[in-house]
Amino acid sequence: MTDFRVMLVDDETEFLETLVKRLKKRKLDVVSASSGKEALGILRETPLDVIVLDVKMPDMDGIETLREIKRIRPSVQANHSSPSD
């Protein structure tokens, strides 16, 4: 259905798995990572078009991950989100 691939990055694995399942049911091509470092590894090996990042993650936060994503692949669209708490 889509000609683009999305990666979701979030350290809350239950939330991540649920969101991936829901998007795949809608026929989206989705991959996931549970850390910034894992996301960068996937990015180096997999063509991606859109990346949605959690801001608050241990080790490498979403902002730091976003900077590295833009360095590696400037054309990838990446957005970060933070909980409204």
C-alpha positions as CSV (number, residue, x, y, z in Angstrom):
1,M,0.0,0.0,0.0
2,T,2.8,2.5,0.9
3,D,6.0,3.3,-0.9
4,F,7.7,4.6,2.2
5,R,9.1,3.0,5.3
6,V,8.6,4.3,8.9
7,M,10.7,3.6,11.9
8,L,9.3,4.2,15.5
9,V,11.8,4.6,18.3
10,D,10.7,4.3,21.9
11,D,12.2,2.7,25.0
12,E,8.7,1.7,26.3
13,T,8.6,-1.7,24.5
14,E,4.9,-2.4,25.3
15,F,3.8,0.9,23.8
16,L,6.2,0.4,20.8
17,E,4.9,-3.1,20.1
18,T,1.3,-2.0,20.3
19,L,1.8,1.0,17.9
20,V,3.8,-1.1,15.4
21,K,1.0,-3.8,15.3
22,R,-1.7,-1.1,14.8
23,L,0.2,0.5,12.0
24,K,1.0,-2.8,10.3
25,K,-2.7,-3.6,10.4
26,R,-3.2,-0.5,8.3
27,K,-0.6,-1.9,5.8
28,L,2.2,0.5,6.7
29,D,5.8,-0.6,6.3
30,V,7.0,-0.1,9.9
31,V,10.2,-1.1,11.7
32,S,11.0,-0.3,15.3
33,A,13.9,0.3,17.7
34,S,13.9,0.5,21.5
35,S,16.9,2.8,21.7
36,G,18.7,5.6,19.8
37,K,21.7,3.4,19.2
38,E,19.5,0.6,17.8
39,A,17.7,3.0,15.6
40,L,21.1,4.3,14.2
41,G,22.1,0.7,13.5
42,I,18.9,0.0,11.6
43,L,19.2,3.3,9.7
44,R,22.6,2.3,8.4
45,E,21.3,-1.0,7.1
46,T,17.7,-0.2,6.0
47,P,16.3,2.5,3.7
48,L,13.9,4.7,5.7
49,D,11.7,7.6,4.9
50,V,10.2,8.7,8.2
51,I,11.4,8.3,11.8
52,V,9.3,9.1,14.9
53,L,11.4,9.4,18.0
54,D,10.6,9.5,21.7
55,V,12.5,12.4,23.3
56,K,13.1,10.8,26.7
57,M,15.2,7.6,26.4
58,P,18.1,6.4,28.5
59,D,21.6,6.5,27.1
60,M,21.0,8.4,23.9
61,D,17.9,10.7,24.0
62,G,15.7,11.6,21.0
63,I,17.4,14.9,20.3
64,E,20.8,13.4,20.2
65,T,19.5,10.6,18.1
66,L,17.9,13.1,15.7
67,R,21.2,15.0,15.3
68,E,23.0,11.7,14.4
69,I,20.2,10.7,12.0
70,K,20.4,14.0,10.2
71,R,24.2,13.6,9.9
72,I,23.9,10.1,8.5
73,R,20.9,10.6,6.2
74,P,19.9,14.2,5.9
75,S,17.0,13.4,3.6
76,V,15.1,11.3,6.2
77,Q,12.2,13.0,7.8
78,A,12.5,12.6,11.6
79,N,10.2,14.0,14.3
80,H,10.5,13.7,18.0
81,S,7.7,13.5,20.5
82,S,7.5,13.8,24.2
83,P,4.8,12.8,26.7
84,S,2.6,15.6,27.8
85,D,3.1,14.9,31.5
